[in-house]
Amino acid sequence: MAAAPRRDFPLFPLPLVAIPSEMVPLHIFEERYKTMVGECRERDHEFGIVWLSDDGLRPIGCACEITELLGRGDDGTFDILTRGTRPFKIVERQEDRAYPTGAVEFLRDRDEQVDHDALGQARSVYADLVERATDRRPGPEDLADMSAYDMAATVELGLDAKQGLLDLRSEISRLRLVTRLFRAAVKRLEVVGRAEARARSNGKVRFG
């Protein structure tokens, strides 16, 4: 039996997408969100980041916990660091607080067997991407506990791609999606690498 929706859940509509395990820094300057963040810090509560896209507010967002107050400005603004925790669906918008809230349903993945092939492919391509971007290849011990969300949280992905991950209720489907996204990112880095090499060689390809 599904749990009853949680009411009065603080919502933060933003032009960005957060996913579980991702670290998201935020600059808080509007009074209503200063109030919201203050109450969440005081009560040790999560709030939800929801993508405010060109098509409107997406129904599925990511709950976030505040991990650190990074600093305060002389004008009363402040910066916080948050971490994505779990996806949710907005069941009903509520307008009776100083800041946006809603009744939300926290979403669970459907039951399924672990797909070791999909998991292995995703981690292998992710390792290729990290190595190409940083010159350091993560070892098996680094990858052992990484889910699709964990890997995607460390890569700069587009908003549609991140929302696509958030919308899926299957870890296998997320693994297959991140594998495609990481392969595309590796190809882009290869193109950038070739372009930089051509620029350094004044348009001539050097061998050896």
TINUPA-892165 format. One record per residue (C-alpha): x, y, z; chain; residue in three letters; residue number from 0. Coordinates in steps of 0.5 Angstrom, whole numbers, plus 500, padded with zeros to 3 digits. Example, Ala and Ser with C-alpha at 12.3 -4.5 7.8 and 13.67 -1.06 7.14 Angstrom:
2
+-----+-----+-----+-------+-----+-----+
:  c1 :  c2 :  c3 : chain : res :   n :
+-----+-----+-----+-------+-----+-----+
: 525 : 491 : 516 :     A : ALA :   0 :
: 527 : 498 : 514 :     A : SER :   1 :
+-----+-----+-----+-------+-----+-----+
***
This chain:
208
+-----+-----+-----+-------+-----+-----+
:  c1 :  c2 :  c3 : chain : res :   n :
+-----+-----+-----+-------+-----+-----+
: 500 : 500 : 500 :     A : MET :   0 :
: 503 : 507 : 498 :     A : ALA :   1 :
: 504 : 512 : 503 :     A : ALA :   2 :
: 500 : 518 : 504 :     A : ALA :   3 :
: 503 : 524 : 501 :     A : PRO :   4 :
: 507 : 529 : 505 :     A : ARG :   5 :
: 504 : 535 : 506 :     A : ARG :   6 :
: 507 : 542 : 506 :     A : ASP :   7 :
: 513 : 540 : 503 :     A : PHE :   8 :
: 518 : 546 : 501 :     A : PRO :   9 :
: 519 : 547 : 494 :     A : LEU :  10 :
: 524 : 551 : 491 :     A : PHE :  11 :
: 523 : 552 : 483 :     A : PRO :  12 :
: 529 : 553 : 479 :     A : LEU :  13 :
: 532 : 553 : 472 :     A : PRO :  14 :
: 536 : 547 : 474 :     A : LEU :  15 :
: 535 : 539 : 476 :     A : VAL :  16 :
: 538 : 536 : 482 :     A : ALA :  17 :
: 539 : 528 : 482 :     A : ILE :  18 :
: 540 : 524 : 488 :     A : PRO :  19 :
: 547 : 524 : 491 :     A : SER :  20 :
: 549 : 531 : 487 :     A : GLU :  21 :
: 552 : 536 : 491 :     A : MET :  22 :
: 548 : 543 : 489 :     A : VAL :  23 :
: 551 : 550 : 491 :     A : PRO :  24 :
: 545 : 555 : 492 :     A : LEU :  25 :
: 545 : 563 : 493 :     A : HIS :  26 :
: 539 : 565 : 497 :     A : ILE :  27 :
: 537 : 572 : 496 :     A : PHE :  28 :
: 529 : 572 : 496 :     A : GLU :  29 :
: 526 : 573 : 502 :     A : GLU :  30 :
: 521 : 567 : 502 :     A : ARG :  31 :
: 527 : 563 : 500 :     A : TYR :  32 :
: 531 : 565 : 506 :     A : LYS :  33 :
: 525 : 564 : 510 :     A : THR :  34 :
: 524 : 557 : 507 :     A : MET :  35 :
: 531 : 555 : 508 :     A : VAL :  36 :
: 532 : 558 : 515 :     A : GLY :  37 :
: 526 : 553 : 517 :     A : GLU :  38 :
: 529 : 547 : 514 :     A : CYS :  39 :
: 535 : 548 : 517 :     A : ARG :  40 :
: 532 : 550 : 524 :     A : GLU :  41 :
: 528 : 543 : 523 :     A : ARG :  42 :
: 533 : 539 : 520 :     A : ASP :  43 :
: 528 : 538 : 514 :     A : HIS :  44 :
: 529 : 537 : 507 :     A : GLU :  45 :
: 526 : 541 : 501 :     A : PHE :  46 :
: 525 : 540 : 494 :     A : GLY :  47 :
: 528 : 543 : 488 :     A : ILE :  48 :
: 524 : 542 : 482 :     A : VAL :  49 :
: 526 : 544 : 475 :     A : TRP :  50 :
: 522 : 551 : 472 :     A : LEU :  51 :
: 523 : 549 : 465 :     A : SER :  52 :
: 520 : 553 : 459 :     A : ASP :  53 :
: 514 : 548 : 459 :     A : ASP :  54 :
: 513 : 550 : 466 :     A : GLY :  55 :
: 514 : 547 : 473 :     A : LEU :  56 :
: 516 : 539 : 472 :     A : ARG :  57 :
: 512 : 534 : 476 :     A : PRO :  58 :
: 518 : 530 : 479 :     A : ILE :  59 :
: 523 : 534 : 483 :     A : GLY :  60 :
: 529 : 532 : 488 :     A : CYS :  61 :
: 529 : 533 : 495 :     A : ALA :  62 :
: 535 : 536 : 498 :     A : CYS :  63 :
: 538 : 536 : 505 :     A : GLU :  64 :
: 542 : 542 : 507 :     A : ILE :  65 :
: 549 : 540 : 508 :     A : THR :  66 :
: 553 : 547 : 510 :     A : GLU :  67 :
: 552 : 554 : 510 :     A : LEU :  68 :
: 558 : 557 : 506 :     A : LEU :  69 :
: 557 : 564 : 507 :     A : GLY :  70 :
: 553 : 570 : 508 :     A : ARG :  71 :
: 553 : 577 : 505 :     A : GLY :  72 :
: 552 : 584 : 508 :     A : ASP :  73 :
: 546 : 585 : 504 :     A : ASP :  74 :
: 543 : 579 : 508 :     A : GLY :  75 :
: 544 : 574 : 502 :     A : THR :  76 :
: 547 : 567 : 504 :     A : PHE :  77 :
: 550 : 561 : 500 :     A : ASP :  78 :
: 548 : 554 : 502 :     A : ILE :  79 :
: 551 : 547 : 500 :     A : LEU :  80 :
: 545 : 542 : 499 :     A : THR :  81 :
: 545 : 534 : 497 :     A : ARG :  82 :
: 540 : 531 : 493 :     A : GLY :  83 :
: 537 : 525 : 497 :     A : THR :  84 :
: 531 : 522 : 493 :     A : ARG :  85 :
: 526 : 523 : 488 :     A : PRO :  86 :
: 519 : 526 : 489 :     A : PHE :  87 :
: 512 : 527 : 485 :     A : LYS :  88 :
: 508 : 533 : 486 :     A : ILE :  89 :
: 501 : 531 : 488 :     A : VAL :  90 :
: 498 : 538 : 489 :     A : GLU :  91 :
: 501 : 545 : 490 :     A : ARG :  92 :
: 499 : 549 : 496 :     A : GLN :  93 :
: 499 : 556 : 497 :     A : GLU :  94 :
: 498 : 557 : 504 :     A : ASP :  95 :
: 505 : 559 : 506 :     A : ARG :  96 :
: 510 : 565 : 505 :     A : ALA :  97 :
: 514 : 560 : 500 :     A : TYR :  98 :
: 512 : 555 : 495 :     A : PRO :  99 :
: 510 : 548 : 498 :     A : THR : 100 :
: 506 : 542 : 496 :     A : GLY : 101 :
: 503 : 535 : 498 :     A : ALA : 102 :
: 509 : 530 : 495 :     A : VAL : 103 :
: 509 : 523 : 494 :     A : GLU : 104 :
: 516 : 520 : 495 :     A : PHE : 105 :
: 518 : 515 : 489 :     A : LEU : 106 :
: 521 : 508 : 490 :     A : ARG : 107 :
: 524 : 504 : 484 :     A : ASP : 108 :
: 520 : 498 : 482 :     A : ARG : 109 :
: 523 : 491 : 484 :     A : ASP : 110 :
: 527 : 488 : 479 :     A : GLU : 111 :
: 533 : 483 : 479 :     A : GLN : 112 :
: 540 : 487 : 479 :     A : VAL : 113 :
: 543 : 487 : 471 :     A : ASP : 114 :
: 550 : 486 : 472 :     A : HIS : 115 :
: 551 : 487 : 465 :     A : ASP : 116 :
: 548 : 494 : 465 :     A : ALA : 117 :
: 552 : 495 : 471 :     A : LEU : 118 :
: 558 : 493 : 469 :     A : GLY : 119 :
: 558 : 497 : 462 :     A : GLN : 120 :
: 556 : 503 : 466 :     A : ALA : 121 :
: 561 : 503 : 470 :     A : ARG : 122 :
: 566 : 502 : 465 :     A : SER : 123 :
: 564 : 507 : 460 :     A : VAL : 124 :
: 564 : 512 : 467 :     A : TYR : 125 :
: 571 : 510 : 468 :     A : ALA : 126 :
: 573 : 511 : 461 :     A : ASP : 127 :
: 570 : 518 : 462 :     A : LEU : 128 :
: 573 : 520 : 468 :     A : VAL : 129 :
: 580 : 518 : 466 :     A : GLU : 130 :
: 579 : 522 : 459 :     A : ARG : 131 :
: 577 : 528 : 463 :     A : ALA : 132 :
: 582 : 528 : 469 :     A : THR : 133 :
: 588 : 523 : 467 :     A : ASP : 134 :
: 586 : 518 : 473 :     A : ARG : 135 :
: 582 : 512 : 472 :     A : ARG : 136 :
: 578 : 510 : 478 :     A : PRO : 137 :
: 579 : 503 : 480 :     A : GLY : 138 :
: 574 : 497 : 482 :     A : PRO : 139 :
: 574 : 500 : 489 :     A : GLU : 140 :
: 572 : 507 : 487 :     A : ASP : 141 :
: 566 : 504 : 483 :     A : LEU : 142 :
: 564 : 498 : 487 :     A : ALA : 143 :
: 558 : 502 : 491 :     A : ASP : 144 :
: 556 : 507 : 485 :     A : MET : 145 :
: 549 : 507 : 482 :     A : SER : 146 :
: 547 : 511 : 476 :     A : ALA : 147 :
: 545 : 517 : 480 :     A : TYR : 148 :
: 552 : 517 : 484 :     A : ASP : 149 :
: 556 : 517 : 477 :     A : MET : 150 :
: 551 : 522 : 474 :     A : ALA : 151 :
: 552 : 526 : 480 :     A : ALA : 152 :
: 559 : 527 : 478 :     A : THR : 153 :
: 558 : 529 : 471 :     A : VAL : 154 :
: 556 : 535 : 468 :     A : GLU : 155 :
: 549 : 533 : 464 :     A : LEU : 156 :
: 544 : 537 : 460 :     A : GLY : 157 :
: 538 : 539 : 464 :     A : LEU : 158 :
: 533 : 534 : 460 :     A : ASP : 159 :
: 538 : 528 : 461 :     A : ALA : 160 :
: 538 : 529 : 468 :     A : LYS : 161 :
: 530 : 530 : 468 :     A : GLN : 162 :
: 530 : 524 : 464 :     A : GLY : 163 :
: 534 : 520 : 470 :     A : LEU : 164 :
: 530 : 523 : 475 :     A : LEU : 165 :
: 523 : 521 : 472 :     A : ASP : 166 :
: 525 : 513 : 471 :     A : LEU : 167 :
: 523 : 508 : 476 :     A : ARG : 168 :
: 528 : 503 : 474 :     A : SER : 169 :
: 535 : 503 : 476 :     A : GLU : 170 :
: 537 : 498 : 470 :     A : ILE : 171 :
: 534 : 504 : 465 :     A : SER : 172 :
: 538 : 509 : 469 :     A : ARG : 173 :
: 544 : 505 : 468 :     A : LEU : 174 :
: 543 : 504 : 460 :     A : ARG : 175 :
: 541 : 511 : 460 :     A : LEU : 176 :
: 548 : 514 : 463 :     A : VAL : 177 :
: 552 : 509 : 459 :     A : THR : 178 :
: 549 : 512 : 453 :     A : ARG : 179 :
: 550 : 519 : 456 :     A : LEU : 180 :
: 557 : 518 : 458 :     A : PHE : 181 :
: 559 : 515 : 451 :     A : ARG : 182 :
: 557 : 521 : 448 :     A : ALA : 183 :
: 561 : 525 : 453 :     A : ALA : 184 :
: 567 : 521 : 451 :     A : VAL : 185 :
: 566 : 522 : 444 :     A : LYS : 186 :
: 565 : 530 : 445 :     A : ARG : 187 :
: 572 : 530 : 449 :     A : LEU : 188 :
: 575 : 526 : 444 :     A : GLU : 189 :
: 573 : 531 : 439 :     A : VAL : 190 :
: 575 : 537 : 443 :     A : VAL : 191 :
: 582 : 533 : 444 :     A : GLY : 192 :
: 583 : 533 : 437 :     A : ARG : 193 :
: 581 : 540 : 436 :     A : ALA : 194 :
: 586 : 542 : 441 :     A : GLU : 195 :
: 592 : 538 : 438 :     A : ALA : 196 :
: 590 : 541 : 431 :     A : ARG : 197 :
: 590 : 548 : 434 :     A : ALA : 198 :
: 597 : 547 : 437 :     A : ARG : 199 :
: 600 : 544 : 431 :     A : SER : 200 :
: 598 : 550 : 427 :     A : ASN : 201 :
: 593 : 546 : 423 :     A : GLY : 202 :
: 598 : 540 : 421 :     A : LYS : 203 :
: 597 : 533 : 424 :     A : VAL : 204 :
: 603 : 531 : 427 :     A : ARG : 205 :
: 605 : 524 : 428 :     A : PHE : 206 :
: 610 : 521 : 433 :     A : GLY : 207 :
+-----+-----+-----+-------+-----+-----+
***
